[in-house]
């Protein structure tokens, strides 16, 4: 049986390699003392309409913004209330978009959205105590991150005297 754990990445995505971040997505945090709420935005639903959009209005067309939503809608915390996820054309420069937003006095920060990756760890209490040295020998921990296997697979370790 395996226990599932989630690896969280440092959200300071400006220092995160592009390979570990989504292209065409940003987190944008509006300063708490600004009292601006960004409504959900969907480019397809607003096609052909003139949209007066707070904070990001002039950038909607420039970066071909597709969607804006609360980044963490299930979290009820003042830390995340003013944090939004912006989806835009992946062909546009993420770094340039971040620079534009960072220059806006109502924006606390803008950063790339990191890709969350799942890592599996065994729930065997003996796994980490050194008595099961064979797991390290066959690099089982690295294998669990690739495939957790199935109950149809049988693994046997044969201990042979030298």
Residue, then its C-alpha position, 0 to 999 in steps of 0.5 A: x500500500x502506498x501513501x500519497x504525498x503532494x510536492x509543493x513548489x516554491x511559488x517564486x516562479x521567476x526563479x523557476x525554470x520554464x520547464x517546471x511552469x505552465x506556459x500561458x498561465x500566471x498567478x496575479x495577486x492584487x494588493x489587499x489594501x486596493x479593494x479591487x475584485x476581479x470578476x471571472x473573465x472568459x474571452x469566448x463568452x465576451x467575444x465582440x463585447x467591450x469589456x471594462x476590466x479592472x487592473x488587467x483591462x489594457x492587457x487583455x488584447x495585448x496578451x490574448x487573455x483567454x480566462x481569469x478566475x480565482x486561483x484557489x476558489x476553495x481556500x477561504x483565507x485573506x492570503x488567497x482571496x485576491x489571487x487570480x489565475x490568468x490564462x493567456x496565449x502561450x505564444x506570448x511572452x510570460x516574462x513580459x506579461x509579468x513585467x507589465x503586471x509588476x509595474x502596476x501599483x495595484x498588483x502585489x505580485x505576478x508569477x508563473x504557475x508551477x506544475x504540481x507533480x505527485x510523488x508516492x512514498x511507501x507507508x511501510x514503517x521499515x522503509x526508512x530505517x535501513x533494514x530494507x537496504x534492498x529497496x535502495x539497491x533497486x532504486x524503488x523510491x524512484x520507480x514509485x514516482x513513475x508507476x505505483x504498480x498493481x496487485x497483479x505484479x509480484x516482486x520477489x527478492x532472493x537472498x543468496x549467500x556469497 
